[in-house]
Amino acid sequence: MNSELRKSAPLLDAYLSYFETERTAFTIPGHKQKAHRLDEGLGAVVDSDTPLYGGLDEIKLTEGTLKKAEELAAALWGADYARFSTGGSTHANQAIILALGKPGDKVAVTRTAHRSVLSALVLTGLEPIWLTPEIDRATGVPTGIPVSELERVLDQKPIALLLTEPGYLGTISELSALIKKAHENSIPVIVDAAWGGHFGFNSQLPQHVLQLGADALITSVHKALPGYSASALLLAQGKLLNLDRIEQSFETTHTTSPAGAPLASIDGCRALLQTRGDELTGQLATLVNTFKSSVQANFDATIFLNASDFLPNRFDPVKIVLRANILGLSGVDVEKELQKANIRVEMADQDAIVFLATLADTADDFKVLENALVPILQSLQAPTRQTQTSLSWSVVPTVAMSIRDAYFADTEFVSALDAIGRISADLIAPYPPGVAVVAPGEVLTEQIINGLRASQEAGVRIAYASDPSLASYRVTK
């Protein structure tokens, strides 16, 4: 145990202290850390659990432990406000979007937004003005939102700009220019940085968005950082955002029984970044570069996305994206072979495989992956296949009614063929990454119907459709 880290992390210290003290509890949680007495397996799952209320702090929160930890996070990221969530970036996204305006107000939103952002639009009644990302012709990946896209919609008077940075494949928009243009028009910039929690702590990595002047940053502490599942961090500035309303929205949408372990892990990750962030993120960058170079040495064609493929600070250098099509492979087939070696990947579709590297990985971990991956790629290698832009990045939506109206509309199921031209009542997305191909209120086109079926047949999971087989679609009447 790093005692110095513990001393600098009040929630982490409170969590560990709880289990160092004998007590007889007549409070929730019902397992009382004694479920092993009833069943060993159940106890193994729940007996390390303790809540915030009556666990990390007294029932009445008299110690203010959570508040102290959140103030430390706000200071580290240079924010006016910070909240810890046990509901993931999904909750944090929904909380801040709920605080932006009233039903009918318009917000400019990147089309590569996560499902949680679209769900928030249903909850709030805000109307999206979709921003289309530029697509890199050489790689087929979205490179982010250009300033011209924001300029195109300014006459529609959006009350906020919602971005997703970095994107799922590691690319980053023209953030400094976008933030400047938005602020010239008094538009706050809210960034879902779920995959960018490691940014801003080493010169080899891009700055985090608050350093660039954004008004809010949401990040998942369980993705790029070594936090507990569903732990997330919301950070905000008060110049263009109403912090009191964000607080109200956060509490409205959060559980009243937050688990202690996710909260303690957020605090621990904050302390880790504060004390060793430069060292650890630098080591990660070195490990990723070494791995990619070692694998690449076995092939003539460039098989990874690299920072050099994009403008400076427009790609996450620790993102590992293997372009399977360059080797004539299906990423799904490679994933299946890796699973036989007990190796799991973050995402695989027909053209790409995403390997998530984090601060927890070691040189030995990368060597295990390399030793399994290279023979698989060599054995399956075929003639190069042209890059096809993923359906999630290529569909330009046709909006027929508001997301909220479609969500609450009377609906019916029709066959896939008959669904062409009808208005979808579902949000449907390949998962991961959970980026919508079609959202409620949008027209189902032949491109969408055929593309979803082809993706599913290629082994990609298609999520959230009312009929998972895609034989039928739920549409508005």
C-alpha positions as CSV (number, residue, x, y, z in Angstrom):
1,M,0.0,0.0,0.0
2,N,1.3,3.4,-1.0
3,S,0.7,5.2,2.3
4,E,1.6,8.6,0.8
5,L,-1.1,8.2,-1.9
6,R,-3.6,7.2,0.8
7,K,-2.9,10.3,2.9
8,S,-3.6,12.5,-0.1
9,A,-6.9,10.9,-1.0
10,P,-9.6,11.4,1.6
11,L,-12.2,9.1,0.0
12,L,-9.6,6.3,-0.6
13,D,-8.4,6.6,3.0
14,A,-12.0,6.5,4.3
15,Y,-12.7,3.4,2.3
16,L,-9.6,1.5,3.6
17,S,-10.2,2.8,7.1
18,Y,-13.7,1.4,7.1
19,F,-12.4,-2.1,6.7
20,E,-9.8,-1.6,9.4
21,T,-12.4,-0.9,12.1
22,E,-14.7,-3.4,13.8
23,R,-18.3,-2.3,13.9
24,T,-21.8,-3.7,14.3
25,A,-24.0,-2.2,11.7
26,F,-27.8,-1.8,11.7
27,T,-27.9,0.1,8.5
28,I,-27.8,-0.6,4.8
29,P,-26.2,-2.3,2.8
30,G,-28.1,-5.5,3.7
31,H,-25.0,-7.7,3.2
32,K,-23.2,-5.8,6.1
33,Q,-19.9,-7.2,4.7
34,K,-21.0,-10.6,6.1
35,A,-22.6,-12.3,3.1
36,H,-19.9,-14.9,3.2
37,R,-21.6,-16.3,6.2
38,L,-24.6,-17.1,3.9
39,D,-22.7,-18.0,0.8
40,E,-19.0,-17.9,0.0
41,G,-19.4,-16.9,-3.6
42,L,-21.9,-14.1,-2.8
43,G,-19.6,-12.8,-0.1
44,A,-16.7,-12.7,-2.5
45,V,-18.7,-10.3,-4.6
46,V,-20.3,-8.0,-2.0
47,D,-18.3,-8.1,1.2
48,S,-15.8,-5.5,0.0
49,D,-18.7,-3.1,-0.7
50,T,-19.5,-0.1,1.5
51,P,-21.6,3.0,0.7
52,L,-20.9,6.7,1.0
53,Y,-23.5,7.2,3.7
54,G,-22.5,5.3,6.8
55,G,-19.4,4.0,5.1
56,L,-17.0,6.6,3.7
57,D,-18.7,9.2,5.8
58,E,-21.3,9.3,8.6
59,I,-25.0,8.9,7.6
60,K,-25.3,12.7,7.9
61,L,-22.1,13.3,5.9
62,T,-20.7,15.2,8.9
63,E,-17.1,14.6,7.8
64,G,-17.5,16.2,4.4
65,T,-15.2,13.5,2.9
66,L,-16.7,13.5,-0.6
67,K,-16.7,17.3,-0.8
68,K,-13.0,17.4,0.2
69,A,-12.1,14.9,-2.5
70,E,-14.1,16.8,-5.1
71,E,-12.4,20.0,-4.2
72,L,-9.1,18.4,-4.8
73,A,-10.2,17.2,-8.2
74,A,-11.4,20.6,-9.2
75,A,-8.1,22.1,-8.2
76,L,-6.1,19.5,-10.1
77,W,-8.0,20.0,-13.4
78,G,-8.3,23.7,-12.9
79,A,-12.1,23.7,-12.6
80,D,-14.6,25.7,-10.5
81,Y,-16.7,22.7,-9.8
82,A,-16.3,18.9,-9.6
83,R,-18.6,16.0,-8.9
84,F,-17.8,12.2,-8.7
85,S,-20.4,9.9,-10.3
86,T,-21.0,6.2,-9.7
87,G,-23.2,6.2,-12.8
88,G,-20.5,6.5,-15.4
89,S,-20.1,9.2,-18.0
90,T,-23.6,8.4,-19.0
91,H,-24.9,10.0,-15.8
92,A,-22.5,12.9,-15.9
93,N,-23.5,13.7,-19.6
94,Q,-27.2,13.5,-18.7
95,A,-26.8,15.7,-15.6
96,I,-25.0,18.5,-17.4
97,I,-27.2,18.5,-20.4
98,L,-30.3,18.7,-18.1
99,A,-28.8,21.9,-16.7
100,L,-28.4,23.7,-20.1
101,G,-31.8,25.0,-21.0
102,K,-35.5,24.3,-21.5
103,P,-37.4,22.0,-23.8
104,G,-37.2,23.3,-27.4
105,D,-33.9,25.0,-27.0
106,K,-31.3,23.9,-29.6
107,V,-27.8,22.5,-28.9
108,A,-25.1,21.9,-31.5
109,V,-24.0,18.2,-31.2
110,T,-21.4,16.1,-32.8
111,R,-23.0,13.2,-34.7
112,T,-20.3,10.9,-33.1
113,A,-21.9,11.5,-29.7
114,H,-22.4,8.6,-27.3
115,R,-25.8,7.1,-26.8
116,S,-26.0,8.8,-23.4
117,V,-26.0,12.2,-25.0
118,L,-28.9,11.3,-27.2
119,S,-30.8,9.8,-24.3
120,A,-30.2,13.1,-22.5
121,L,-31.9,15.0,-25.3
122,V,-35.0,12.8,-24.9
123,L,-35.0,13.6,-21.1
124,T,-34.5,17.3,-21.6
125,G,-36.5,18.1,-24.7
126,L,-33.5,19.9,-26.2
127,E,-33.3,19.8,-30.0
128,P,-30.0,18.7,-31.6
129,I,-28.4,20.5,-34.5
130,W,-26.2,17.7,-35.8
131,L,-22.6,18.5,-36.7
132,T,-21.0,16.1,-39.2
133,P,-17.3,15.1,-38.7
134,E,-14.8,15.2,-41.4
135,I,-13.7,11.8,-42.7
136,D,-10.0,11.1,-43.4
137,R,-10.0,9.5,-46.9
138,A,-6.8,7.5,-46.4
139,T,-8.0,5.8,-43.2
140,G,-11.8,6.1,-43.3
141,V,-12.0,7.5,-39.7
142,P,-13.7,10.6,-38.5
143,T,-11.1,13.3,-37.7
144,G,-13.5,15.5,-35.7
145,I,-15.7,18.5,-36.2
146,P,-14.2,21.4,-38.2
147,V,-14.9,25.0,-37.3
148,S,-16.8,25.4,-40.5
149,E,-19.5,23.0,-39.2
150,L,-20.0,25.2,-36.1
151,E,-20.1,28.3,-38.2
152,R,-22.7,26.7,-40.4
153,V,-25.2,26.4,-37.6
154,L,-24.6,29.6,-35.6
155,D,-27.7,31.3,-37.2
156,Q,-29.8,28.6,-35.5
157,K,-28.7,30.1,-32.1
158,P,-27.5,26.9,-30.3
159,I,-27.3,27.4,-26.5
160,A,-24.4,25.0,-26.2
161,L,-21.8,23.0,-28.1
162,L,-21.6,19.3,-27.2
163,L,-18.5,17.5,-28.4
164,T,-17.0,14.0,-27.9
165,E,-13.2,14.3,-27.6
166,P,-11.2,12.2,-28.2
167,G,-13.4,10.1,-30.5
168,Y,-13.7,6.4,-30.1
169,L,-10.8,5.8,-32.6
170,G,-8.6,8.4,-30.9
171,T,-9.1,11.4,-33.2
172,I,-9.6,14.9,-31.9
173,S,-11.4,17.9,-33.4
174,E,-10.0,21.4,-33.9
175,L,-10.7,22.1,-30.3
176,S,-8.9,25.4,-29.7
177,A,-10.5,27.0,-32.7
178,L,-13.9,25.5,-31.9
179,I,-13.8,26.7,-28.3
180,K,-12.7,30.2,-29.5
181,K,-15.5,30.4,-32.0
182,A,-18.1,29.2,-29.6
183,H,-17.0,31.7,-26.9
184,E,-17.1,34.5,-29.4
185,N,-20.8,33.8,-29.5
186,S,-21.2,33.2,-25.7
187,I,-21.8,29.5,-26.3
188,P,-20.5,27.1,-23.6
189,V,-18.5,24.1,-24.8
190,I,-19.2,20.8,-23.0
191,V,-16.9,17.9,-23.9
192,D,-17.6,14.2,-23.3
193,A,-14.0,13.1,-22.8
194,A,-14.9,9.7,-21.6
195,W,-11.8,8.2,-23.4
196,G,-9.5,11.1,-22.5
197,G,-9.0,10.9,-18.7
198,H,-5.3,10.6,-19.2
199,F,-4.9,13.8,-21.2
200,G,-3.1,16.8,-19.8
201,F,-0.5,15.2,-17.6
202,N,2.4,14.6,-20.0
203,S,3.8,16.6,-22.9
204,Q,3.6,13.5,-25.1
205,L,-0.2,13.6,-24.8
206,P,-2.8,16.3,-25.8
207,Q,-3.9,18.8,-23.2
208,H,-7.2,18.2,-21.5
209,V,-10.1,20.4,-22.7
210,L,-10.2,22.6,-19.7
211,Q,-6.6,23.6,-20.4
212,L,-7.9,24.6,-23.8
213,G,-10.7,26.7,-22.4
214,A,-13.7,24.4,-22.6
215,D,-16.5,25.0,-20.0
216,A,-17.1,21.4,-18.9
217,L,-15.3,18.1,-19.1
218,I,-16.8,14.7,-18.4
219,T,-14.5,11.7,-18.3
220,S,-14.8,8.0,-17.4
221,V,-12.4,7.1,-14.6
222,H,-12.7,3.4,-15.5
223,K,-11.6,3.7,-19.2
224,A,-8.2,5.1,-19.7
225,L,-7.6,5.4,-15.9
226,P,-7.5,2.6,-13.4
227,G,-10.8,3.4,-11.7
228,Y,-13.8,1.2,-10.6
229,S,-16.4,0.3,-13.3
230,A,-19.0,3.1,-13.8
231,S,-16.9,5.7,-12.0
232,A,-16.8,9.1,-13.7
233,L,-15.8,12.7,-13.1
234,L,-17.7,15.9,-14.1
235,L,-15.7,19.1,-14.1
236,A,-17.1,22.6,-15.0
237,Q,-16.3,26.3,-15.1
238,G,-18.9,28.8,-14.0
239,K,-18.4,31.6,-16.5
240,L,-20.9,30.4,-19.1
241,L,-22.6,27.6,-17.1
242,N,-24.9,27.8,-14.1
243,L,-23.1,25.7,-11.5
244,D,-26.0,25.7,-9.1
245,R,-28.2,24.2,-11.8
246,I,-25.6,21.6,-12.6
247,E,-25.6,20.6,-9.0
248,Q,-29.4,20.3,-8.9
249,S,-29.3,18.2,-12.1
250,F,-26.5,16.0,-10.9
251,E,-28.4,15.2,-7.7
252,T,-31.7,14.7,-9.6
253,T,-30.2,12.1,-11.9
254,H,-27.7,10.4,-9.5
255,T,-28.4,7.5,-7.1
256,T,-29.1,8.4,-3.5
257,S,-27.1,5.4,-2.5
258,P,-23.7,5.8,-4.1
259,A,-21.3,2.9,-3.6
260,G,-18.1,3.7,-1.8
261,A,-15.6,1.8,-4.0
262,P,-16.2,3.8,-7.2
263,L,-16.0,7.1,-5.3
264,A,-12.8,6.0,-3.5
265,S,-11.3,4.9,-6.9
266,I,-12.0,8.3,-8.5
267,D,-10.2,10.0,-5.5
268,G,-7.3,7.5,-5.8
269,C,-6.9,8.0,-9.5
270,R,-6.9,11.8,-8.9
271,A,-4.2,11.4,-6.3
272,L,-2.2,9.0,-8.6
273,L,-2.3,11.6,-11.4
274,Q,-1.4,14.4,-9.1
275,T,1.6,12.6,-7.7
276,R,2.8,10.5,-10.6
277,G,0.8,11.6,-13.6
278,D,3.7,12.7,-15.8
279,E,5.7,9.6,-15.0
280,L,2.9,7.1,-15.6
281,T,1.4,8.6,-18.7
282,G,4.8,9.0,-20.1
283,Q,5.6,5.3,-19.4
284,L,2.3,4.3,-21.1
285,A,3.2,6.3,-24.2
286,T,6.6,4.6,-24.4
287,L,5.0,1.1,-24.0
288,V,2.5,1.7,-26.7
289,N,5.1,3.1,-29.1
290,T,7.3,0.1,-28.5
291,F,4.5,-2.4,-29.0
292,K,3.3,-0.8,-32.2
293,S,6.8,-0.6,-33.6
294,S,7.5,-4.2,-32.7
295,V,4.3,-5.5,-34.4
296,Q,4.7,-3.2,-37.4
297,A,8.2,-4.5,-38.1
298,N,6.6,-7.8,-39.3
299,F,4.6,-6.1,-42.1
300,D,5.4,-3.8,-45.0
301,A,2.1,-1.9,-45.0
302,T,1.3,0.5,-42.2
303,I,-1.3,-1.3,-40.1
304,F,-1.9,1.1,-37.1
305,L,-3.3,4.5,-36.9
306,N,-0.5,6.8,-35.7
307,A,-0.3,10.4,-34.5
308,S,1.7,11.2,-37.7
309,D,-1.3,10.4,-39.8
310,F,-3.1,13.5,-38.4
311,L,-2.4,17.2,-37.6
312,P,-0.5,17.9,-34.3
313,N,-2.6,17.2,-31.2
314,R,-5.4,15.6,-33.3
315,F,-4.8,12.0,-32.2
316,D,-4.4,10.2,-28.9
317,P,-0.9,8.6,-29.2
318,V,-1.7,5.8,-26.7
319,K,-4.8,4.7,-28.7
320,I,-4.1,1.4,-30.5
321,V,-6.2,1.0,-33.6
322,L,-5.2,-1.9,-35.9
323,R,-6.4,-1.4,-39.5
324,A,-7.3,-5.0,-40.3
325,N,-8.4,-4.3,-43.8
326,I,-4.8,-3.3,-44.7
327,L,-4.0,-6.9,-44.3
328,G,-7.1,-8.1,-46.0
329,L,-8.5,-9.3,-42.7
330,S,-11.8,-9.1,-40.8
331,G,-11.2,-7.5,-37.4
332,V,-13.9,-9.8,-36.1
333,D,-12.1,-12.9,-37.3
334,V,-8.9,-11.7,-35.6
335,E,-10.8,-11.0,-32.4
336,K,-12.1,-14.6,-32.4
337,E,-8.6,-16.0,-32.7
338,L,-7.3,-13.7,-29.9
339,Q,-10.2,-14.9,-27.7
340,K,-8.8,-18.5,-28.0
341,A,-5.6,-17.2,-26.4
342,N,-7.7,-15.6,-23.6
343,I,-7.0,-12.1,-25.0
344,R,-9.9,-9.6,-25.1
345,V,-10.1,-6.5,-27.3
346,E,-12.1,-3.3,-26.7
347,M,-13.7,-3.4,-30.2
348,A,-13.6,-5.3,-33.4
349,D,-15.5,-4.7,-36.6
350,Q,-14.9,-5.6,-40.3
351,D,-12.1,-3.1,-40.8
352,A,-10.6,-2.3,-37.4
353,I,-9.6,-3.6,-34.0
354,V,-9.2,-1.3,-30.9
355,F,-6.9,-2.4,-28.1
356,L,-7.3,-0.3,-25.0
357,A,-4.0,0.5,-23.2
358,T,-4.1,2.0,-19.8
359,L,-1.7,3.0,-16.9
360,A,-2.2,-0.5,-15.5
361,D,-0.5,-2.3,-18.5
362,T,3.0,-3.6,-18.3
363,A,5.7,-4.4,-20.8
364,D,4.9,-8.1,-20.2
365,D,1.2,-7.5,-21.1
366,F,2.1,-6.0,-24.4
367,K,4.6,-8.8,-25.1
368,V,1.8,-11.4,-24.5
369,L,-0.4,-9.5,-26.9
370,E,2.3,-9.2,-29.5
371,N,3.2,-12.9,-29.3
372,A,-0.4,-13.9,-29.9
373,L,-1.3,-11.2,-32.4
374,V,1.5,-11.4,-35.0
375,P,1.1,-15.1,-35.9
376,I,-2.7,-14.6,-36.2
377,L,-2.2,-11.6,-38.5
378,Q,0.4,-13.5,-40.6
379,S,-1.7,-16.7,-40.9
380,L,-4.9,-14.8,-41.9
381,Q,-3.2,-12.2,-44.1
382,A,-4.9,-11.7,-47.5
383,P,-4.7,-9.0,-50.3
384,T,-5.4,-5.5,-49.0
385,R,-9.0,-4.5,-48.9
386,Q,-10.1,-0.9,-49.4
387,T,-11.1,1.1,-46.3
388,Q,-14.8,1.4,-45.8
389,T,-16.0,4.2,-43.5
390,S,-17.9,2.6,-40.6
391,L,-21.7,3.1,-40.7
392,S,-21.5,5.0,-37.4
393,W,-19.3,7.7,-39.0
394,S,-20.8,7.9,-42.5
395,V,-24.6,8.2,-42.1
396,V,-26.0,11.8,-42.4
397,P,-29.3,11.7,-40.6
398,T,-32.6,12.8,-42.1
399,V,-34.6,14.2,-39.2
400,A,-38.4,13.9,-39.5
401,M,-39.5,14.7,-35.9
402,S,-37.9,15.5,-32.6
403,I,-36.1,12.8,-30.7
404,R,-38.5,13.3,-27.7
405,D,-41.6,13.2,-29.8
406,A,-40.5,10.0,-31.5
407,Y,-39.6,8.4,-28.2
408,F,-43.1,9.0,-26.8
409,A,-45.0,8.3,-30.1
410,D,-47.3,5.5,-30.8
411,T,-45.3,2.8,-32.6
412,E,-45.5,-0.4,-34.5
413,F,-43.2,-3.1,-35.9
414,V,-42.7,-3.4,-39.6
415,S,-40.4,-5.7,-41.7
416,A,-37.0,-4.4,-42.5
417,L,-38.0,-3.9,-46.2
418,D,-41.2,-2.0,-45.2
419,A,-39.2,0.1,-42.7
420,I,-37.3,1.9,-45.4
421,G,-38.7,5.5,-45.5
422,R,-40.4,5.2,-42.1
423,I,-39.4,7.1,-38.9
424,S,-37.4,5.1,-36.4
425,A,-38.7,5.0,-32.8
426,D,-35.4,3.3,-31.7
427,L,-31.8,4.4,-31.2
428,I,-29.8,1.8,-33.0
429,A,-26.0,1.6,-32.8
430,P,-23.1,-0.8,-33.2
431,Y,-21.6,-1.4,-29.8
432,P,-19.0,-0.6,-29.0
433,P,-18.8,2.4,-29.6
434,G,-22.5,3.1,-29.0
435,V,-22.6,5.9,-31.7
436,A,-26.0,6.0,-33.2
437,V,-26.6,5.0,-36.8
438,V,-30.2,6.1,-36.4
439,A,-31.9,8.0,-33.6
440,P,-35.6,8.3,-32.7
441,G,-37.3,10.7,-35.1
442,E,-34.9,9.9,-38.0
443,V,-35.8,8.3,-41.3
444,L,-34.7,4.7,-41.8
445,T,-33.0,4.7,-45.2
446,E,-31.9,1.8,-47.5
447,Q,-28.3,2.6,-46.5
448,I,-29.1,2.3,-42.8
449,I,-31.1,-0.9,-43.1
450,N,-28.6,-2.7,-45.4
451,G,-25.6,-1.4,-43.5
452,L,-26.9,-2.6,-40.1
453,R,-27.7,-6.0,-41.5
454,A,-24.2,-6.3,-43.2
455,S,-22.5,-5.2,-39.9
456,Q,-24.5,-7.8,-37.9
457,E,-23.7,-10.5,-40.4
458,A,-20.0,-9.6,-40.1
459,G,-20.1,-10.3,-36.4
460,V,-20.6,-6.8,-35.0
461,R,-23.0,-6.4,-32.1
462,I,-26.0,-4.1,-33.0
463,A,-27.4,-2.7,-29.8
464,Y,-30.6,-1.1,-28.6
465,A,-32.9,-2.2,-31.4
466,S,-36.3,-3.4,-30.2
467,D,-35.9,-6.4,-32.5
468,P,-32.3,-7.5,-32.0
469,S,-32.6,-9.8,-35.1
470,L,-33.2,-6.7,-37.3
471,A,-35.9,-8.7,-39.1
472,S,-38.3,-5.9,-38.1
473,Y,-38.0,-2.3,-36.9
474,R,-40.0,-0.3,-34.4
475,V,-41.3,2.8,-36.2
476,T,-43.7,5.6,-35.4
477,K,-47.3,5.2,-36.6
